[in-house]
Amino acid sequence: MKTRLTELLGIEYPVIQGAMAWVAEHNLAAAVSEAGGLGIIAGGAAPVDVIREEIHKARALTRKPIGMNIMLLSPNADDLAQLAVDEKIEALTTGAGNPGKYMDAWKAAGIKVMPVVASAALAKRMERAGADAVIAEGMESGGHIGETTTMALLPQVVDAVSIPVVGAGGAADGRGMAAMLALGAEGVQCGTVFLTADECVIHEKYKEMVLKASDISTVVTGRPSGHPVRSLKSPISRECLALEKVGDDRSLEELEAITAGALRRAVQDGDWQKGTFMAGQVAGLVNSCRPCREIVANMTADAAERLSALAARFGNGV
């Protein structure tokens, strides 16, 4: 499946693996890239030396393009921006800020830059700043989210910019991918479906929760603070919602205390009581553990078949 995105990134399939903090490490990133998509190593708030080692480990597993994500609010953002140049990273995704001040250096190094956006206005700003593509992420996604659905956001972003647009939030199989392509996307970014990949090293309890999820298994917390997060329902999510209803200073302090380190506890320890298990609404569609190669190949083949079938059907005036 060829699009402007595959040509831009030098990949076989227009599938980008989401930059999930504590999850998107070298094993998963290398496996997605080997499968023909673009694997991403999440920078998060990790020390630069740790991310450098992750890049080296990924490159020992694949010679295909590897991407990296920089959360621009990270205290290590400046160092990670330089690391991407030093390590000759092929592609960067960015979030939580404006990458403008790094753009010249990244462009000079030949890095393809794809900021994550939650509005058409931000997509326009990123295009003006020199972005090669943008990732339009709807509120169906897991983790930190905006307030607009993928169905509404994606076509508006496509109309707003001339560079390739990647759809994110709601794709776990060929149906979701076909829908995003029909809305004008030239590729998809997926996170939740890779949580249960064979090569994903998260705790088995985390994988089990995703596999058992239904269409109503996620909840959004953090709206009162202006930082909404989607995760699977759990004791800590219920506690967060209860504290948010109180809404005073003391409850907000308690919220900060109980959520600090909660994602790490979920990923590494599988801590049901104190972990935050981030996942998107498509978790209800993920019902088996498979290798990344199978996930990527099946998704793209199914999407192509569905789009061809629709073209044939409606091309005949049915």
N, C-alpha and C positions, 0 to 999 in steps of 0.2 A: 504494500500500500504506500504509494508515493504522494507526498504533499510538499508544500514549501518548507514545512517544519523538518521533514526527513532530510531534505536537501541542505537546509541550514545547519543541521546538527551532524550530518553524516551517519544517520542511523537507518535501520531497515524498516522499522515500524514507528508510527507517530504516537508513541507511548512514553510518557515521562513518569518516573517513580517519584511520589511525593517525598518532600524533605521532612520526615517525621523525627522530631527530636528524640534522642535515645534509641531510636529504632533504625533509622537510615544510616547504617554503618557499612563497612567495606564488604561484608559477605552479601548483603542484599543488593547493594549498588552494583557490584561486579556481576551478580547473577542476572539482574535486569539488563545491563548493558550487553552481556553475553547472549541474552535472549533476543537482542535486536532493538531494544528500547534504549532509553537513557537513564542509567542509574544515577542517583543523587546521594552524596554524603552530606548529612546535615551538620552545619557548623554549630548552631545553637549558641550556648554560652561556654562551650568547651575550650580549654586551653589550646593555643595554636599548635603546640607540639603534638597534641593528641590527634588533631585533624590531619596534620602532616603525615603522621603514621598511618592513619586510616586511608589516606590517598595512596600511600606506597603499598599498603596491603591489597587494596583494590586493584592496583595496576599489576600486581603479581598474579592476579587471578584472571585478568582480561586485558587485551590490547585495544579493545574498542573504547569509544569516547566515554569519559566519566565526567559527571557534573558535580557541582557543590552548591550548597545553599548558605547564604549569609543572612542572618537576622540582624538588620541594620541597627537595632536598638541594643545589640549585644555590646558589652564593654570591650569585646575583642574584635569589633567590626573592622577597625583600621588594619589590624594585624592580619585578619583573615582575608581582607581585600588584597593585601600584598602577597599573602600566601598563594592565592589563586594565580597571581602573575608568576611567582617564583616556580610553582609546580606545573605551570603550563596547563591549567585546567581548561578543558574544551568548552564548557558551558557553565553559567552561573544562574541560579534562580535567587531572587531576593525578596524579602518581605519586611514589614514593620519599619518603613522609612523610605527615604529617597536616595537612590544610589548615584545621583548625579555627580557628586564630587569624585567618584572613583571611575567614572565612565571613560574618560580619556585614556587612563592607564590600562584599563581592561581592553579597550578597543585596540590600542597599540600592541597589546599582547595577543590579539586575535581571538579573544574570549567572546563567546556569544552570550548576551545578557538577556534574561527573561524575568522581569519583575512580576510578582503576583499582585493582582489588582482586584479590588472589590467594587469598583465603579468605573463608568465610562470616562469620567473626568480625569481620574487618575491614569487610566490607560493612555489618554491623549498626552498627558504630561510626561509619561514614560517614553512615549514615541518621540516627543520633542527632545527629550534628554539623550536619545540615541539607542534606546532599547531595540534589540533585534526581533523580539516577539514579546507578547504579554500572556500571562496566565490568568484567565478570568475565573475566579473561584467563588462559587455560590455557597450559601449557608448550609447546604446539605453536607458539606465536608466535615471531617472530624477535626478536632483541635480548635485553634483560634479561627473565628469565622466573622463574616460581615452579616448584613441583614437582608440581602437580596438573593432570591433563589437563582440557581444556575439557569433555569428555563427563561427567566426574565433578564438576567444580567448578560449572559453570553451573546445573544444577538445584538444587544445594544453596544457592547464593546466591539463586536465585529464591524458594526456600522461606523464606529467612531474612529477607527485606525486603519491604516493600510498595511501594517506589518502582520505577520501571522499571529493568530490568537489560539491559545490552548484552552480547552474547557476543563474545569476541575470541580469536583463535587457532584457525585451521582453516577459515576461510571465504574461498574464492577464486572460488566460483561459486554458482549457485542451489542446488546440493545442500547445500553447507556452510551456507548461509544458512537453508534450510528446516530442516535438522537443529537449528540453534540456536533457531529459532522454535519448533520442536516441543518443545524442552527448556524453553521458557518465556521465552526472551529476547524483547524487543520491538524489537530492532535488532541490528546487527552492527558491529563495528569491524574494518576491514581495513587491512593494511599491505602485505604482500608482493605482492598482486595489483596494487597501484598503482605498484610499482617499475618496471614495464615500460610504464606509461601513456605516451602520446605527450607529455603535458605534464610528466612527471617529468624533471628536469634532471640526474639522476645520470649518471656516466660510462657510455659505451656498453659498456665491459668488464663493468661491474656488471650491466647489463641482459642482456648475453649470458650471463653465469653463471646468472642466474635462469631464462632461457629454456631453457638446456641442463640444468637440474637435474632430478633424479629423486626418487623417494620416499626415497632414502637419502643425499641430497646434503648434509644439514645435520649439524652436530655441536654439542654443548654443551661449552663451556669455562668455567672459573671456579668450578666447584663447590667446590673446596677452600677458596677465599677467601670463600665464602658469597654470591658474586655471579655466578650462572650466566648465560651469554649464549649464545644460539643464532645460529649463522652458517653460511654455506656453507663446505664443506671447502676449505681452501687451505693454502699453505705455513705461514702464521702460525698457523693453528688446529692443525696438526700439531705445530708447535714448542711451542705452549702446552700441549698434552696431554702431550708428552714432559717438559716442565719440571714439570708438576703431579705426574707420577709420582715424580719425585725428591723434591719436597715440602720441601726445606730452605729456610732463610732466603735463601740466595744465589739459588736458583732462583726464589723468589717475587719477588725484586728484579729478576731478569732478565725475568720475566713483565710486571711493571709497565713496564719500559723498552720492551719490544717492542710492547706494546699501546697505549701512549700515542700518541694521534693516528691510530690504525690505521683507525678508521671514516672520518675525514676523507680519509685517503689512498685509501680504497676509493671513496668517493662522488665526490671531485673529480678524482683522478688515475687511478682504475682500476688501482691498483698491485697486481698479482696476488701479488707476493712479500711485500709488507709491509702490505697492506690487510685489514681485517676486513669481510667482505661479509655483513652481517646479513640474515637472511631466515628465514621460517617453514617448517615442514614441508610446507606446501601449495605450495612453489615448484615441485614436480613437476607441478602442475596448470596452471601458468602457461606457456603456450607461444606467445603472440603479443603484439605491441604494439598497443594499441588506445587510442582517446581515452577519457577518464574518463567521458564521457557514455554511451558504449557499455558500459563495464564496469558502471556503476551500473544502467543500465536493464535490461541483459540479466540481471544477477544477480537483481534483484528480480522481474522477470517470470518467470524460470525457477523461482524459489522459490515464487511464488504458484501457478504451474501444478502444481508437484509436490505442494504441500500440498492443492490442490483434488483432484488425482487420488487421493491417499491417502485423503482424506475420503470421496470417492465410492466407492472400492474397499472400504474397511473399514466404511463406513456401510451397505453392502449385505450385510455379514456374510461377505465373502470372506476 
